[in-house]
Amino acid sequence: MTTEAIHSERAEGAASVPRQQVLVLYSATSALDSPVVGWSLYDGTGRTSPTTGDSDEPPYASGVAALRAGWRLIQAAQLLPPHPGHEYDVSFLKHEFFFERIVDA
């Protein structure tokens, strides 16, 4: 069976299929209610194709706001203290929270 045949067979008689959306929020501090300073969104439904920098406003003001909107927290960044003498080094955004939600495609 070809790939096209498989896709058309699924489309004809299949009910909606659950797909995962992943939201990564980078916050100002390690607190889930602190302001969002960076974000990425990945849509497993294929309905949208967000890219980095496509919006000046974060999708949610905080991680708590994402929870209230129905996203599930699946991972928070491990808190690691900086090495002595490196407290003010500029580096990656370390306060990272991963969220997911399952939606029908």
N, C-alpha and C positions, 0 to 999 in steps of 0.2 A: 504494500500500500504506500502511495506517495505521501509526502508531507502535506501537500495541498489537500489530498483526500482526507487525511486525518483531521486537519483543521476544519474542513467543511462539514465533516461528519459530526464533530463536536459542536459546531455552531448550529446545526439543524435541530437536534433534539436534546441537547444538553441544557440543564438549568445553569444558572450563574455559578461560576467557579470562584472559590475564595482565593484572594491574592494578598500578598503582604505589601504594606507600605512601611518604609523605615524613615524615621526622622532623627537626625543627629543635632542636638543643641549644645552649643558651647556657652557656658555662663560665666559671669564676671567672677564668681566665687564658687566654692564647692557646694553651696546651699542651693537646693532645688528651686527655691523661690527667688533667687537672685536674677538680675536682668540678663537676657540673652545677648551675647556679643557676636555670635557667628552661628551658622546653621547649614545643614545640607538635607535635602529631601530626595528620597528614591522611591519611585512609584512602580511596583510590580504589576499593576494593572495595565500599564502601557498607555493610559489615558493622558498622562502629562509627562513632560520631559524637562523638569526643572534643572537649571544649571547654576553654578556658583556665580553670584553677583547679579542674578536676574531680578533682584528686589532690594530696595533700600531698607525695608522693614522686615523684621523677623516674623515668621508665621505665628509665633506666640511670644508674649512678653517674658515668660518664665517657663520653667519645666512644670511647675504646678498648673499653669494655664493649659499646657498640653495635656496633662492628666485630666483636667476638668473637661477637656474637649473629647475625651475618649481614647487617647493614646495610652499604651501600656509601657511603663518603664521596664526595660530589660537589662540595662547595664549602666552603671555609673563609673566614672574614672576612679582609679585607685589613688588615694591621697599619699603622695610621696613628698617629704620635705626636701627643699633644695640643699645642695651641698654647701657647707660653710664657705662664705665668700662669693656665692653665686645667687644670692637672694634677689638681685635686681637684673639678672640676665634676661634678655628677651628670647623667647623660644616659641614652641607650639602652644596652642590653646589647650591647657591641661584639664579644665573642668568640663568634661565631655559626658553627655548623657545620651544614651540610645533609647529610642522609643519605637514601638511598632503598633500597627493596627491592621486588622484583617478586614478587607472589604470584598464585596462581590464584584467580579469582573464581568 
